[in-house]
Amino acid sequence: MTEGLSGGTAPGPWAGLIDVQAGRLAYDAARKLWIARGGVKVTRGTDSVSADYAEVDTAAEKVYARGNLTIEYLGNVWRGEEATYDFRKGTGDFGAFEAAVPPYHMTARDSRRTSPRKMELDGLMLTTCDPESPEYSVRAASATLEDNRILRAKPVGFQFGPGPFFHFPSVP
C-alpha cells in the first residue's frame, strides 16, 4: 500500500469523473484501489457516497463504504452502515437503511438497487411519523420501488402503534 496523501483528492486520469476526498488517502497498488478513511466523500456527477471508510476503484467506478454511510443519488438520500455502489451502472447493495423523502420515512432490513430506476427492498417499513416509534406504519416482507414513485409490496400489513390491524396477504 502506498501512503503519502493526507486530506486530499485522489489524482489520476479519472479524477474528473470520480472525486475521492478524505482525511487520509492511500493507494493499494496490488488491488488498484484508493483506501479512504475519515470524513470520506466519493463523488461522481450528482451522485455521492459519504462514510467513515471506503475502498474506491476509480477505473471501474465502484465504491465499497462503511460506517455512518450516506448515499445521495437522483435527489434521494439513503443512510445505512455498509454498502457497495457502482457509479457507472447506478446499482448497488445498500443493506439495511433508512431514507427520508418528506413527508415519508422508509426503513428496510436489506436493499439492492438493481437499475437506476428500480430498488428491491426486504423488511420494509413506511410511515409519515417518527420512524423510531411510529403511531402508524405500512409494512411489507418485500417490495420494489420504481422511478422513485411506484411502490409495489407483498404481503402488506398496516400497523397502529405496536400492533397490526389489517393485513393483505400475497396473491399468487
Summary of the structure (lengths in Angstrom):
residues: 172
radius of gyration: 18.3
end to end distance: 53.3
largest distance: 59.0
contacts: 513
relative contact order: 0.10
helix: 0%
strand: 68%
